[in-house]
């Protein structure tokens, strides 16, 4: 399991160029005019994790399989999108399929690149899209409430659902994104199935010039201030630099380029790390002579559910899990020595898998 991140923003802010750079492809058409991207472009990237390579080396694995992240390049939204303006509701539907949103904002000055509103104001740009997403949610929840109220003889679970929807409506009517609401455990379950656009975790990507990647600039500082009020995070990325990085295949040359730019890692690595954090995800591993593989799960996932990511039979017939931490596996030099040193634990159904665990599941068929 990986996760889907939708890349959104106004036209001409660098979305498609960023998509091409992140996925090392040219499938997303990038041009200096609005609505260049019509159908959503989808690309998968391997999640870089040095731990996976170390484990594979220790286990002398024939195959090494990283987990993946899916990027969806969604066409530029404009004011009135919730009412069908621009490319309209078709692309709002594409957003619903995503786990998280990366909202690209233009934070650089360049007279040669057209801005859809003819002024560089990332905060105003963000507010346009936030408003459209909020209006789309408002329309959706209003229709759902109307449908509920038409029914007679409602069951208890339907009454709870109606109360939840009315709570969501109350948030949207005062301009508050659903993600900023406070919900009970039962309401959170309903929220996970609701697919409200404003409930999705969001990250603002400030597309800055190459001299502003580390410290930002006047435009990105405004985005940071707004993000703080929205309980969201920001990343400064130079899309043009990411495009150059994507064209470097030699690892040593890549490291030298990053060093020259004063960067610790690529924008892709930053984006993935932040994505894992906002979606509360972690990684566990399976490792042996045949294959070493990374698996993405949610934080606080029980062992049987983690086993189910490999195969549903593993969850159904779960007996126990042999578990060792990455650090102990590494220092011991593999499964056998880790067992001899007493570092391998036997965990049951109530065990919450931790980031970096190496797991071996025992199950009955």
C-alpha positions in Angstrom: 0.0 0.0 0.0 1.2 3.5 -0.9 -0.9 6.6 -0.9 -2.4 8.9 -3.5 -1.4 12.5 -3.5 -3.4 14.9 -5.7 -1.4 17.9 -7.0 -3.7 20.8 -7.2 -3.5 24.6 -7.8 -4.5 27.3 -10.2 -3.4 27.0 -13.9 0.3 27.9 -14.6 1.7 27.5 -11.1 4.0 24.6 -12.0 1.8 21.6 -11.1 2.5 19.6 -14.3 6.2 20.5 -14.3 6.4 19.3 -10.7 4.5 16.1 -11.6 6.9 15.4 -14.4 9.9 16.0 -12.2 8.6 13.9 -9.3 7.7 10.9 -11.5 10.6 11.4 -13.9 8.2 11.5 -16.9 6.9 13.8 -19.5 3.4 12.5 -19.4 1.9 15.7 -18.0 1.8 18.4 -20.7 3.3 21.7 -19.4 2.6 24.9 -21.2 2.2 28.6 -20.6 -1.6 28.7 -20.8 -4.6 27.6 -18.7 -6.1 24.2 -18.9 -3.2 22.6 -20.5 -3.8 19.5 -18.4 -7.2 18.1 -19.2 -7.2 14.4 -18.0 -5.5 13.7 -14.7 -2.0 12.3 -15.2 -1.1 9.5 -12.8 2.4 8.4 -11.9 4.0 6.1 -9.3 7.3 6.6 -7.7 9.3 4.3 -5.4 9.5 5.6 -1.9 13.3 6.0 -1.1 14.2 4.3 2.2 17.9 3.4 3.0 16.7 0.9 5.6 15.3 -1.3 2.8 18.6 -1.5 1.0 20.4 -2.3 4.3 18.0 -5.1 5.1 18.2 -6.5 1.6 22.0 -6.6 1.8 22.0 -8.4 5.2 19.4 -11.0 4.0 21.1 -11.4 0.7 17.7 -11.0 -0.9 17.2 -11.8 -4.6 14.6 -9.0 -4.9 14.2 -5.7 -3.2 10.7 -4.1 -3.4 10.0 -0.6 -2.1 6.6 0.8 -1.3 5.1 3.3 -3.8 3.5 6.7 -3.8 1.0 7.7 -6.4 0.9 11.3 -7.7 -2.2 12.6 -9.6 -1.7 15.7 -11.6 -5.1 17.4 -11.5 -6.0 20.2 -13.9 -5.9 23.8 -12.7 -9.0 24.9 -10.9 -10.4 28.4 -11.3 -12.9 30.5 -9.5 -16.4 29.1 -10.1 -15.1 25.5 -10.5 -17.8 24.2 -8.1 -20.4 25.6 -10.5 -18.7 24.1 -13.6 -16.5 27.0 -14.5 -13.2 26.1 -16.3 -13.0 22.4 -16.2 -15.4 22.2 -13.3 -16.8 19.3 -11.3 -15.0 16.6 -13.3 -11.8 17.5 -11.6 -13.3 18.0 -8.2 -14.3 14.3 -8.5 -10.6 13.4 -9.2 -9.7 15.1 -5.9 -12.1 12.9 -4.0 -10.0 9.9 -5.0 -6.9 11.2 -3.3 -5.6 10.6 0.2 -3.9 13.9 0.6 -3.5 17.1 -1.4 -0.4 18.9 -2.4 -1.5 22.5 -3.2 1.1 24.1 -5.5 1.3 27.9 -5.2 3.3 30.3 -7.4 5.9 32.1 -5.2 8.2 33.5 -7.8 8.2 36.5 -10.1 8.7 35.9 -13.9 7.2 38.2 -16.5 7.6 35.4 -19.1 5.2 33.1 -17.4 1.5 34.1 -17.4 -0.5 34.1 -14.2 -4.2 33.3 -14.7 -5.1 36.4 -12.5 -2.3 38.6 -13.8 -0.9 39.2 -10.3 1.4 37.1 -8.1 -0.6 36.7 -4.8 -0.3 33.1 -3.5 -2.6 33.8 -0.6 -5.4 35.0 -2.9 -4.7 32.0 -5.1 -5.1 29.6 -2.2 -8.3 31.3 -1.1 -9.8 30.8 -4.6 -9.3 27.1 -4.5 -10.2 26.7 -0.8 -13.5 28.4 -1.5 -14.3 26.2 -4.5 -13.6 23.0 -2.5 -15.6 24.3 0.4 -18.6 25.3 -1.8 -18.4 21.8 -3.4 -18.6 20.2 0.0 -21.4 22.5 1.1 -23.5 21.5 -1.9 -22.7 17.8 -1.3 -23.6 17.8 2.4 -26.7 19.8 1.8 -28.0 17.2 -0.7 -27.2 14.4 1.7 -29.1 16.0 4.5 -32.1 16.7 2.3 -32.1 13.0 1.3 -31.9 11.9 4.9 -34.8 14.1 6.0 -37.0 12.7 3.3 -36.9 9.3 4.8 -39.3 8.2 7.4 -38.7 5.8 10.3 -35.0 6.4 10.5 -32.8 3.8 12.2 -30.4 4.8 15.0 -27.4 4.6 12.7 -29.1 6.9 10.2 -29.9 9.4 13.0 -26.2 9.4 14.0 -25.3 9.9 10.3 -27.7 12.9 10.1 -26.2 14.5 13.2 -22.7 14.0 11.8 -23.7 15.7 8.5 -25.4 18.6 10.3 -22.2 19.1 12.2 -20.2 19.1 9.0 -22.7 21.6 7.5 -22.2 23.9 10.5 -18.4 24.0 9.9 -18.8 24.7 6.2 -21.3 27.5 6.7 -18.8 29.5 8.7 -16.0 28.8 6.2 -14.2 26.1 8.2 -12.6 23.2 6.3 -13.9 19.8 7.6 -10.3 18.8 8.5 -10.3 21.4 11.2 -13.4 20.1 12.9 -13.4 18.1 16.2 -15.0 14.6 15.8 -15.7 11.6 18.0 -14.3 8.2 17.2 -17.6 7.2 15.6 -17.8 10.4 13.6 -14.2 9.9 12.4 -15.3 6.5 10.9 -18.1 8.3 9.0 -15.7 11.0 8.0 -13.3 8.5 6.5 -16.1 7.3 4.2 -17.4 10.7 3.4 -14.7 11.9 0.9 -15.3 15.5 1.7 -12.8 17.6 -0.3 -11.9 19.8 2.7 -11.4 16.9 5.0 -8.3 15.7 3.2 -4.9 16.6 4.7 -3.2 19.4 2.8 0.3 20.5 2.2 1.1 23.8 0.5 4.1 23.6 -1.9 5.6 27.0 -2.5 7.1 27.0 -6.0 10.0 29.4 -5.3 13.0 30.5 -7.3 16.2 28.5 -6.7 17.7 31.2 -4.3 14.7 30.9 -2.0 14.5 27.1 -1.4 16.0 27.2 2.1 14.9 30.5 3.5 11.8 31.2 1.4 10.8 34.7 0.1 8.1 37.3 0.7 5.6 35.2 -1.2 6.3 32.0 0.6 6.3 33.7 4.0 2.7 34.8 3.4 1.8 31.2 2.5 3.4 30.0 5.8 1.4 32.5 7.8 -1.9 31.4 6.2 -1.0 27.6 6.6 -0.5 28.1 10.3 -4.1 29.3 10.6 -5.3 26.3 8.6 -3.3 23.8 10.6 -1.4 22.9 7.4 2.2 22.5 6.5 4.4 24.1 3.8 7.4 23.1 1.7 9.6 25.4 -0.4 10.4 23.6 -3.6 11.9 25.1 -6.8 10.1 23.2 -9.6 12.8 24.2 -12.1 15.5 22.7 -9.8 13.4 19.5 -9.3 13.2 19.2 -13.1 17.0 19.3 -13.3 17.4 16.8 -10.5 15.0 14.4 -12.2 17.3 14.3 -15.3 20.3 13.1 -13.2 20.6 9.3 -13.1 24.1 9.0 -11.5 23.8 8.9 -7.7 27.1 10.6 -7.1 26.4 13.4 -9.5 23.0 13.8 -7.8 24.7 14.1 -4.4 27.1 16.7 -5.7 24.3 18.8 -7.3 22.4 18.7 -4.0 25.5 19.8 -2.1 26.1 22.7 -4.5 22.5 23.8 -3.9 22.9 23.5 -0.2 20.1 20.9 0.0 20.0 17.7 2.1 17.6 15.8 -0.1 15.3 16.2 -3.2 11.9 17.8 -3.1 10.4 14.3 -3.7 12.0 13.0 -0.5 10.7 16.0 1.4 7.3 15.5 0.0 7.1 11.8 0.8 8.4 12.4 4.3 5.9 15.1 5.0 3.1 13.0 3.3 3.8 10.1 5.7 3.6 12.5 8.6 0.4 14.2 7.8 -1.3 10.9 6.9 0.1 9.3 10.0 1.7 6.4 8.1 4.7 4.2 8.9 6.7 1.4 7.3 7.3 -2.2 8.3 9.5 -4.7 6.4 9.6 -8.4 5.5 13.1 -9.7 4.8 14.6 -13.0 3.7 16.7 -14.6 1.0 13.8 -14.4 -1.5 12.7 -10.8 -1.0 13.1 -7.8 1.2 10.0 -5.6 0.9 8.6 -2.4 2.5 5.0 -2.1 3.5 3.2 1.1 4.2 0.5 1.1 7.0 -1.2 3.6 9.3 0.3 4.3 12.6 -1.2 2.2 15.4 -2.1 -0.7 13.0 -2.6 -4.0 14.8 -0.5 -6.9 13.7 -3.3 -8.9 11.9 -4.2 -5.8 9.9 -0.6 -5.3 8.9 -0.4 -9.0 7.9 -3.5 -8.4 5.8 -1.6 -6.0 3.6 0.5 -8.9 2.4 -2.5 -11.2 1.9 -6.0 -11.5 3.3 -5.3 -15.1 4.4 -2.5 -13.8 6.6 -5.1 -11.7 8.5 -7.8 -14.4 8.6 -5.5 -17.1 9.9 -3.2 -14.9 12.0 -1.6 -16.8 14.9 1.3 -14.5 15.9 4.1 -12.4 14.5 7.8 -12.7 15.0 9.0 -9.2 15.3 12.4 -7.5 15.6 13.3 -3.8 15.4 15.3 -2.5 12.5 18.1 -1.4 14.9 18.3 -4.9 16.5 18.1 -6.6 13.1 20.9 -4.5 11.8 23.3 -4.9 14.8 22.6 -8.6 14.9 23.2 -9.1 11.2 20.0 -11.0 10.4 17.2 -13.1 11.7 19.2 -16.1 13.1 21.6 -14.0 15.2 18.8 -11.7 16.3 16.9 -14.8 17.6 20.1 -16.1 19.3 20.5 -12.8 21.1 16.8 -12.8 22.2 16.0 -9.7 20.1 13.1 -11.4 18.2 9.7 -11.1 20.0 6.6 -13.1 19.6 3.6 -10.7 19.3 -0.1 -11.4 19.3 -3.2 -9.8 17.8 -3.1 -6.7 20.0 0.4 -5.7 19.0 0.6 -2.3 17.4 3.2 -2.4 14.6 6.0 0.2 14.9 7.9 2.0 12.2 10.9 0.0 11.2 9.7 -3.4 12.5 10.8 -6.5 10.6 7.9 -8.9 10.7 7.5 -12.6 10.0 3.8 -13.7 10.2 2.6 -17.1 11.3 -0.9 -18.1 10.2 -3.1 -21.1 9.7 -4.5 -21.8 6.3 
